[in-house]
Amino acid sequence: MSKRQLLEQFIIENMDSAYRFAYSYTKDKEEAEDVVGESVLKALKSIGQLRDVTRMKSWFFRIIINSANESHRSRSKICVMGEEELENLIPPSLPEPIKDFESMTNILPVELRNIIVLRFLEDMKIRDIAELLDTNENTVKTRLYKALRMLRLEMEDNRDAERS
């Protein structure tokens, strides 16, 4: 199989994961869809630069991160909306477990939230996350444990508040 065919197969099999990851980055349904579409195009154009096809997931997710950052920069302009337009906005509908996960991880800074998403939603290994985020494996582990500790404390606080 050629690299392009492998990429096409990978994209078909991992479209939901790519969208979830883009959404965790953008927090906007339409922007996440745009980011994934743009990432697919960029990946197809630059498939020749992929040296090791076993690293396709981390390579593609790096493209998603870069596309999300570009999208954020281009969309950072303020758009003034009237009250009527604001009332007509409907939040994106997500399955209940993803909504719970999203609300739970919203307390985390972006760099910690991304590691949680990659590790537990995308089931990526620490080594692959480190490569994707262009950082040291030990840094990823430290951030992962810090994020988990923050989430545990938040859950304990919520449980204590419910008991009161």
C-alpha positions as CSV (number, residue, x, y, z in Angstrom):
1,M,0.0,0.0,0.0
2,S,1.3,3.5,-0.8
3,K,1.6,6.2,1.9
4,R,-1.4,8.0,0.4
5,Q,-3.6,4.9,0.5
6,L,-2.5,4.3,4.1
7,L,-3.3,7.9,5.0
8,E,-6.7,7.7,3.3
9,Q,-7.5,4.5,5.2
10,F,-6.2,6.1,8.5
11,I,-8.4,9.2,8.0
12,I,-11.5,7.1,7.3
13,E,-10.9,5.0,10.4
14,N,-10.0,7.9,12.7
15,M,-12.3,10.7,11.6
16,D,-14.3,10.7,14.9
17,S,-11.1,10.8,16.9
18,A,-9.8,13.7,14.8
19,Y,-13.0,15.6,15.2
20,R,-13.1,15.0,19.0
21,F,-9.5,16.2,19.3
22,A,-10.1,19.3,17.1
23,Y,-13.2,20.1,19.2
24,S,-11.3,19.8,22.4
25,Y,-9.0,22.4,21.0
26,T,-11.5,24.8,19.5
27,K,-14.6,24.3,21.7
28,D,-16.7,25.1,18.6
29,K,-18.5,22.5,16.4
30,E,-18.1,24.3,13.1
31,E,-14.6,25.4,13.7
32,A,-13.6,21.8,14.6
33,E,-15.1,20.6,11.4
34,D,-13.2,23.2,9.5
35,V,-10.0,22.3,11.3
36,V,-10.4,18.6,10.5
37,G,-11.2,19.3,6.8
38,E,-8.2,21.6,6.5
39,S,-6.0,19.1,8.3
40,V,-7.0,16.3,5.9
41,L,-6.1,18.5,2.9
42,K,-2.8,19.5,4.4
43,A,-2.0,15.8,5.3
44,L,-2.8,14.7,1.7
45,K,-0.6,17.4,0.3
46,S,2.3,16.7,2.5
47,I,2.1,12.9,2.8
48,G,5.6,12.6,1.2
49,Q,7.1,14.3,4.2
50,L,6.0,11.5,6.5
51,R,9.0,9.3,7.1
52,D,7.6,6.6,9.3
53,V,4.1,5.5,8.6
54,T,3.9,3.9,12.1
55,R,3.8,7.5,13.4
56,M,0.9,8.6,11.2
57,K,-1.5,9.3,14.1
58,S,0.9,11.6,15.9
59,W,1.9,13.2,12.6
60,F,-1.8,13.8,11.7
61,F,-2.7,15.1,15.1
62,R,0.2,17.6,15.0
63,I,-1.3,18.9,11.7
64,I,-4.7,19.3,13.6
65,I,-3.0,21.2,16.3
66,N,-1.3,23.5,13.8
67,S,-4.5,24.0,11.9
68,A,-6.5,24.7,15.1
69,N,-3.9,27.3,16.0
70,E,-4.1,28.9,12.6
71,S,-7.9,28.9,12.7
72,H,-7.9,30.5,16.2
73,R,-5.6,33.3,15.0
74,S,-7.7,34.0,12.0
75,R,-11.0,33.8,13.9
76,S,-9.8,35.9,16.8
77,K,-11.4,39.0,15.4
78,I,-14.3,40.2,17.4
79,C,-17.7,39.8,15.8
80,V,-20.5,42.0,17.2
81,M,-23.9,40.2,17.3
82,G,-27.3,41.5,18.2
83,E,-29.4,40.1,21.1
84,E,-31.7,38.3,18.6
85,E,-28.8,36.5,17.0
86,L,-27.3,35.5,20.4
87,E,-30.7,34.0,21.4
88,N,-30.8,31.9,18.3
89,L,-27.4,30.3,19.0
90,I,-27.7,26.6,19.8
91,P,-24.8,24.9,21.6
92,P,-23.3,21.9,19.8
93,S,-25.0,18.6,20.7
94,L,-22.5,16.1,21.9
95,P,-23.1,12.6,23.4
96,E,-23.6,12.8,27.2
97,P,-20.3,11.1,28.2
98,I,-18.4,13.6,26.0
99,K,-20.3,16.5,27.6
100,D,-19.4,15.2,31.0
101,F,-15.8,14.8,30.0
102,E,-15.7,18.3,28.5
103,S,-17.3,19.9,31.5
104,M,-14.9,18.0,33.8
105,T,-11.8,18.9,31.9
106,N,-12.7,22.6,31.4
107,I,-11.1,23.4,34.7
108,L,-7.7,22.4,33.2
109,P,-5.4,24.7,31.3
110,V,-5.2,23.9,27.6
111,E,-1.8,22.1,27.7
112,L,-3.0,19.8,30.5
113,R,-6.4,19.2,28.8
114,N,-4.8,18.2,25.5
115,I,-2.7,15.6,27.2
116,I,-5.8,14.1,29.0
117,V,-7.7,14.0,25.6
118,L,-4.8,12.4,23.8
119,R,-4.1,9.9,26.5
120,F,-7.6,8.8,27.4
121,L,-9.9,9.7,24.5
122,E,-7.4,9.0,21.7
123,D,-5.6,6.2,23.6
124,M,-2.1,7.5,22.6
125,K,1.0,6.4,24.4
126,I,3.1,8.9,26.4
127,R,5.9,8.6,23.8
128,D,3.5,9.5,21.0
129,I,2.0,12.4,22.9
130,A,5.5,13.7,23.6
131,E,6.4,13.5,19.9
132,L,3.1,15.1,18.9
133,L,3.5,18.0,21.4
134,D,7.3,18.2,20.7
135,T,8.2,17.9,24.3
136,N,10.0,15.5,26.6
137,E,8.3,12.3,27.7
138,N,8.9,13.1,31.4
139,T,7.2,16.5,30.9
140,V,4.2,14.8,29.4
141,K,4.1,12.4,32.4
142,T,4.4,15.3,34.8
143,R,1.6,17.2,33.1
144,L,-0.6,14.1,32.9
145,Y,-0.2,13.4,36.6
146,K,-0.8,17.1,37.5
147,A,-4.0,17.1,35.4
148,L,-5.2,13.9,37.0
149,R,-4.5,15.3,40.4
150,M,-6.4,18.5,39.6
151,L,-9.4,16.5,38.3
152,R,-9.3,14.3,41.4
153,L,-9.3,17.3,43.7
154,E,-12.2,18.9,41.8
155,M,-14.2,15.7,42.0
156,E,-13.5,15.5,45.8
157,D,-14.6,19.1,46.2
158,N,-17.8,18.4,44.2
159,R,-18.5,15.3,46.3
160,D,-18.0,17.3,49.6
161,A,-20.2,20.1,48.3
162,E,-23.0,17.6,47.5
163,R,-22.8,16.1,51.0
164,S,-23.1,19.5,52.7
